[in-house]
């Protein structure tokens, strides 16, 4: 069993999401390491969660407001192989490192992406992670995503439902999608219905 497209789960905070994602053959599990949000993960918690999963790569997620030296911070998370960052110049400085890179950008800012930046993203195989605070994908936004996807790899992280996921994967030209889990009701117990509905639509025989 496999998934029809590349999938990242964002800002993992609990073992339930991590094990479910790995069991569904997602490609990446993301962990917020910025230190300035409620989802930030300590090295101990990271080890406790990731020690129970296999067959998936791990992403260190950072924001420009973290004020951290990313490479220094990642020394405490040696099994991470990807970096996601929302600051292009900061990410650009990491080109040539041993990490695969993801540039996180808001849907509303796609129109302002300079062609030079898009060319660099494509040249160095930096994946663009498109997000939106209201989790919406209007027609104008979808058009911008489709245009960008013609020029570089796009990971769509907004406006995804069980009803539209197959159409987006087939028609938008995207590299993959990202999804976000949620907090546990109590340790080991949470509602995975929405996440499961989308991932199950993507299941395919290898």
N, C-alpha and C positions, 0 to 999 in steps of 0.2 A: 504494500500500500504506500502511496505517496500523495503529495499535494500538487495541484495543477499549476501552481505558481509559487514563487519565492515568498516566504512569510516571515515577518519579524513580530515578536510580541514585545511591547514596550513596557518599560519601568516595572519589571517584575518585583514584587514585594513579598511573595509567599511561595512555599513549596508546591501548593496545589496548582497554581498557574504554571509553574515551571515543569512539573511532571506531566501535566495535561498537554502542554505545548510540545514537549519532547515526544510524548506518546503519539501525538498527531503528526509528527515529522515536520514541524516548523523548522526553519533554517537558523533563526537567530533568537536568542533571549536577551533583551536589553535590561540593564540595571542602571538606575540613576545614581551617579557618583558625584553630582555637582555639590552636594552638601548644603544646598540652600532651599530644599523643598521637603515636603513631608514624606516623599517617596524615596529619599536617599538611603542607600544601603551601605552598611559598614562592612569592612573586610570579613569579620566573623560571620555576619548574617549571610554574606555572599557565599562563603565556603559551606555553610550549613545547607543552603539551598542547592548550590551547584554540585555538591558531593553526591546528590541523589539522582542526577540526570546524566544522560550520555547521548551522543549522536547529534549534538547541536552546538553551535558556536555562541560565544558570549560577547555582548557589546557593552562598552562603558559609555554611558550617556552623560554629556556635559552641556552646560549652558554658559554663555559669555559672562554671566554675572557671578560665576563661581569663584573667580579670582585664583584658580588653582593652576599649578604647573601640571598639565595633564599626564605627561610621561612620568613625572615623579609620583603622582597619585596612583598611577596604575601599577607601580612596583608592588603594591599591597594586594593586587588582583592579577596574579601571573597567568591565569588561565584565560583572560580576556584577549581576544584577537582582533576585535573591531573597536573603532572609536566613532561616536556620533557627536557632532558639535554644531552649534548654530551660529558660529562666528567663522566666516569664510577665511579671513586672513590667518586666524589661529589654526584652522584646519590645513590651510595651505602650507604652513610651517611644518606640518607632520608628513607631508609627501616625502616618500623615501624611507619612512620608518617601517618597522615590521608589521604595522597594523593596516588592515583594510579600513577605508574611511567612508563615513556617511555625513553629508551636509544636510542639516535639518533646516527647512525654510517654510515660512507661512504661505499658505495658498494666496493670500492677498498680496504677497511680495513677489510672486512669480513674474509679473509684468515688468518689474524693475531689475530683473536679472540681466546683467550685461552679457552680450554675446561672447566677450572675451572670457568671462567666468564660466559660461556654459561650455566653451571649447576646452578649458582647463579641466573641468569636471569630467568631460568625456575622455580627454587624453590620458588622465591618470586614474580612470575607472572609479571615480568617486560617485557613490550612489546618492541621489537627491531624495531626501525624505520629506514629502509634502504633507503638512499638517494644518489644521484649522482649529481655533479655540471653540467654535460652535459646532464642530463635527458636521459641517455642511459641505455640499459640493454642487453649487449652482451650475447652470449650463456654461456660463462664462468661465468659471473655474475649471470645469471639465475640459473646455476647449484649450485653456492654457496648459493643463496637464498633458493633453494629447500632443500639443506642439512641442513641449519640452521633451516628451518621451521619444520624439523623433531624433533628438540630438544627444541624449544621454540617458542613463538608467534612472528610472523614477520608481520610488517606493511610495505608493499612495497610502496615506494614513488618515483620510477623512472621507465622510460621506459613504461609507461602506455598510451595506446591509446584506442579509441573507438573500434578499430579493434581487439586488442588482449586482452581486459579486461576480457572477459568471459573465455578465455582459461587460463589466469593467475589464476583467481579465482578457476577454476575447477581443474587445473593440478599442480599448484606450491605448494599447501599445505599451503598457507599463511593464516594468521589470518584475514588480511584485507588490505586496500590500503590507501594511502594518496594522496591528490590532492591540488594544489595551485591555487587560483584565481588570480586576478590582480587588477591593479589600476582602479578606476572609470574614465571614460571619463569626466564626470562632476557628481556632486552629484546626485545619483539615476539612473545614466545611465552608462551602461558598456556592453561589449560583453561577454555573458555567453555561447556562442556556444560550445566551446571545453569542458568546464566543464559539460554542459548539455548533450552533446553527450555521455560522459562516464557514468554519473549517470543514464541516461535513459536506458542504456543497462543493468544496474543492478537492475532495478525496477522489483519487483515480487509481486504477490498477497500473502498475509499472509495466 
